[in-house]
Amino acid sequence: MTFNERSGNLEFVHRFSFHDAEHVVQLMNGNAASIHETDGAQREFADYLVSEFVVRTLDNTPIDLTLVGFELDSGFIWIYQEAAVEGELAGLRLRHSALHTFWPEQINTVNVELDNRVQTIVFTSGSGLRDVVFQTPLQITTGGAP
């Protein structure tokens, strides 16, 4: 996750291996869908990920994420989301439970990059919502930075 000062949006980039994404789509559908060959399988995995990734403010107000798109590259499916927020943001409350239903031992990591600092949050099966507090609260206005 990063903050784009130009747009004023929080940006989220997710990366999963082809193998894992394809296996999840096959398990959900009970068929041999190919993540390499069909946009439908890619979209299905992206939609699944969106349902398993939750972002809220520290006071538990949901933040609506928009699916910007997805692409395949170098053995991975990349999924892009963004959120338009306004006001002071002191941190986020996150949940990242993708793949936990299929593989309870799955470990998901989220890197939050702000203020030239990276904070890493680790999610295991059942870890629920986790907080990340920003070193300096973001002051976000519509349209991003001047």
Summary of the structure (lengths in Angstrom):
residues: 146
radius of gyration: 15.9
end to end distance: 21.5
largest distance: 50.5
contacts: 403
relative contact order: 0.22
helix: 18%
strand: 48%
